[in-house]
Amino acid sequence: MLTYLGRRLVLSFVTLLGLTLLVFVLINLSGDPIRLLLPPDAPQSEVIAYRHAMGFDAPLPVRYARFLGAVARFDFGTSIQLGQPALGLVLERLPATLALAGLAVALAVLIGLPLGVTAATRRDSVWDSLVTAVAVTGQSTPVFWLAIMGILLFAVRLRWLPAAGIGGWQHYVLPSLTLALFLLGGIVRVTRTSVLEVLGKAYVRSARAKGVAQRLVVWRHALRNAAIPIVTVIGLQLRFVLGGSVITETVFAWPGLGRLLVQAVYARDYPVVEAGVFVVAILLILANTLVDVSYTLLNPRVRIR
């Protein structure tokens, strides 16, 4: 285990290094932010002076070397747009994104696992067809459409829930359900397939022959042995909600990290973009590592080296 974690740490460092290089080059090729910060009629001398003050007049390799040195100190500089520390802005918005992502994944798992097991144990029945149709529909429906329809129905027409912002528990309902409905499809389909495969194993037939109750056979024996693919797809869902919940946060005006990064990209706020991508990358690496370690807990025969 320690060997695996040490190797994973080295690979994570290499991944972060490559990611910083890729993000740094791409955002610096997107344009000059100085023109966005100064008035359109600013004289060229003022533009040159401000570019020098911000350090944008140095060659790209020199700026990247400075950037790496600052990243080693967890210093991503000051936001060009807001004038605050970039990492502080990212960490300030991160709890809202984690809360929304955690709630959405929890809802998707709590709803998706029973539906997937039901579809597997009642194969080719009406329940199986209905659950599969719901899963495919939820996975194929665009997130922005679900979000807009939810706002029109529950916020505008029925006035049951707020349309945007963050506050009490009511503000979490629409955005978390929107994300959960999209995540639900993958969990249901993988759960159904994995449980169906395990139900045909010899040890499951032996448990049934010994008179073990169907509920115990499914939930204690079959589901645990089918859990590795399910945990894998949940890990993949975490990547989406952490790195790709931009649309949901934008539609619901959710003050999370995704919305902050969208605003930073439009404003060419390089420090905020770099800090945000770096933090998201670290979270995804930690999530993937936890998923890999969980395999050994779910199945003692699995060894990670």
N, C-alpha and C positions, 0 to 999 in steps of 0.2 A: 504493500500500500504506500509506504513512504517513497519507494522508488518511483511509483506511478505519479505521486503528487509532485515529486521533484522534477520529473520529466515534463509533467503538465505545466509546472511553473515556468520552465525554460521555454516551452512552446508558446505559452501565453505571452511571455515577454517579446518573443520574436513576432507574434501576431500583432501585438500592440505597436511595435516599432514599424512594421509594414503598414499598419493602418494609419499611423500618424503621417507617414510619408505620403500615402495616397491621398488622404484628406487635405493635407497641406498643399500639395500640388494642384489638386482639383479646385479648391476654393480660391487659390491665388490666380488660377487661369480664368476665373469667372468674371473678373473685372476689377477696376480700381474703386475702392470704397470712398476715397477722398472726395471725389466729385459729388457723392451723395451727401456728404457732411457739410460741404461749403456751399454758399449761395451760387446760383448759376452764373452770376456776373462777377465772381471772384477773380481777381487778377492772377495771372500765371505765377507771379512771384510768390503770392500767398499760398497757392497750391503747392509749389515746390517746397516752401518752408514747412508747411504742415505735413507734407509727405516725409520730409526729413525728420521732423519731430516724432512721427509715428513709426519711423524705421522702415518705411515701405520703399525707400530709394536704394536699399542695399540689394546686391545680387541674391537670387533665390537660394542658392546653397548656403550663403552666409545667414540668411534669415532662418532657414531650416535648422542650422546648427544652433542658433540662438534659441529657437523654439524648443529643441530637444533639451538644451540646458535648463530652460525654464520649466519644462514638463517634469524633469527629474526632481525639481523642487515643488511640484504640483502648483506651479504658477503659470496660468494660461494668459496672463495679462489682463488688461482692462477692456471691458466692453466698449467698442467704438460708438455704439448707439446710445447706451445708457450711462456710460462713465463709471460703472461699478465693476468689481472683480468678476471675471467671467465664470470662474469655478463657483464662486458664491452664488451667482444667479442660477447656475445649473442645479446646485445642491438645494437651493431654496424651492425650486419647482419640482424636484425629484419626488418628495413624499406624495404629492398629489397624483403623479403618474403611477407610483407603486401602489397606492391605495386603490386606484381605479383598476389597474392590471390585476392585482391580487383578488379583488372582489369578482372581476369578470372570470378569471380562471377558476376560482372556487365554485361559482355558479355553474360554469360549464361542466366541471367535474361532477358536482353533486347531481346534476340533471342528466349528463351524458352517460355516466356509468350505469345507472339503473335502466335507462332506455336501451343502451347497447346490450346489456345482459338479457333484457326482456326480448329483444329482437332475436338474439341467439337461441334462447331456450324455446322460443315459439317460431322456429324457422318456417318460412313459407306460409305463415298465417297472416290474417288481416293486420295484426299488431306489428308483425315484421315489415310488411309493406308500408304501413303508416309511419312507423319510426324511421325507416330508410328514406321515405319521401321527405319527411321533415328535416332529416339530417342533410340530404342533398340540397334541398331548397335553402336552408340556412347557410350552407357553405358556399353556394353559388350566387347568393344575393349580395350585391355591393353593399359595403358597410355604410357609405354615405346615404344610400337610399333608405336603409333601415333606420338610420338616425333621423333623417328628414321626416319619414312617415311616422316615427314615434313622436316627434315634436308636434306634428300637425294633429295627431289623434289625441294624445294624452295631455299636451300642454296647451294647444290652441283651442281644440274643439271641446274636450272634456274638462280642461282646466284642473286636472288632478295633480299634475307634477310640474315643476319649473322647467323652462325650456333651456336654460343655460346657466353657467356659473357654478360655483361651489359654495356649500353651506351645510344645511342639515342633511339627514339621510335621504330626503326626497330628491336632492340634487344628484345622488349617486344612482338612482334607479334607472333612468333612461340610458345614460352612457354605458353603465356596466352591463345592462341587458343587451344593448346593441352589440357590444364586443362579445358577450357570452353566446349570443345566438350564432355569431359567425364561427366561434371556436367550437361550438357544440357538434357541428357536423363531423369534423375530423375525429373527435373523441368517440362519438357514437359508432362510426363506421369501423374504426380500428378495434374498439371493444367487441363489437359483434363478430368481426372476423377472427380475432384472437380467441374468444371464448368458444366459438364454433370449432376451431381447430383443437382446442384442449378437450372439449366434450367427447371427442372421438378417441381419446387416449385410453389405454388399457386400465390404468389406475382409476379413472373415473368410472368405467364400467364395473370395475371390481367394487368400488365404494357403493354403487347402486345395488349390486348383487348382494352386498352384506346388509342391505336394508337401511343405509344411511339416508336421512331425509333429503329430498331434492334441494331444498333451500341450502342445507349445509354443503351438499355436493357442489353446488354452483358457486356459492360465495366464499367457502373456505378452501376448497380444493381447486376448482377450475379457475376462478378469477385470480387467485394469487399466482398460479402458474402462467396465466395469460397476461400478467401485469407488466412485463418488460416492454412489449410494444406500446402499451398504453402510456406508460411513463415516458417513453421516447417521444410520443406525439404530444404529450403535455409539455415536455421540454421545448419542442418546436413551437408550440403555441406561445410559450413565454417569450420567444424571440419576436414573435409578431406583436404582442401587446406592449413589450418594452421598446422595441425599435420602430414599430409600424403603426402605432395608435394615433398617428398624426391627424388623420381624417376625423376620427371621433373627437379628439380634443379640439379641433378647429370648429367643427359643426356645433358642439355644445359649449364653446367658449370656455373650455376647461383649462384652468391655469397650470398646466403640466409641462413636462419637459418637451414633449412633441410639438406643442404649439410655440414654445419659446424658440425651438430650433427652426421652425418654419419662418418665424419673424426675423430671426438672425440671418437666414439664408437670403431673404428678400432684401435685407439691409446690408448684406455683405459684411456682417459682423463676424469677422474671422475668429477672434478669440472665443466667442460664445459657441460657435459651431464646433471648433476643435475641442473645447472642454466638454460639450455635450456628447459628441461622438466617443470621446475617450471614456467617459463615465458609463455610457451605454455598453461599450465594448467590454468593460470590466464586469458589469452585471451579467452579460451574456456568457462570458467565460466562467464566472462563478456558477451560473445556472447549469451550464453543460457539465461542469465538474460534479456538481451535486447529483445530477441525473446519472452519470456514470457510476458514482459511488453507491447510489441507491440500488443498482443492479445486484450488488453482492448481498444486500439486505433482503431483497425480494427472492433471490435464488442463490442459496449457498454454493451451488455448483459453479457459479460464475466467478471467475477470478480476474481481477484487473492487474496488469503488470506494467 
